[in-house]
Amino acid sequence: MIRIDAVWLAITPMDMRAGTETALARVVAVFGAAHPHTAYLFANKRGTRLKVLVHDGMGIWLAARRLHQGRFHWPSPGGTAQQSLQREQLDALVLGLPWQRLGEAGVITLI
């Protein structure tokens, strides 16, 4: 099992033909550095493909996922180029579920 302590989502789409070196260069450009035990997520323009780059402290892992139906729920490009996710949000995102309502984003503080 790969240990993941932090998850970051890149808002801007990435070309899914990118390999490990290109994805790592994109992580450094968007996030400043690739930190150990951190996962970095990228999607294509259509939102049907997802790549996850993980630095496990020793090396780099690159995984891809493609949806045959539907799209990943991805934030639209705006003011920020990155967003932090919680573990349950990552699990929902990878399944293609609306992850934005999970975790702290779904907390009700006012009645």
Secondary structure, 3 states (H helix, E strand, C coil): CCCCCEEEEECCCCCCCCCHHHHHHHHHHHHCCCCCCEEEEEECCCCCEEEEEEECCCCEEEEEEECCCCCCCCCCCCCCCEEEECHHHHHHHHHCCCHHHCHHHHCCCCC
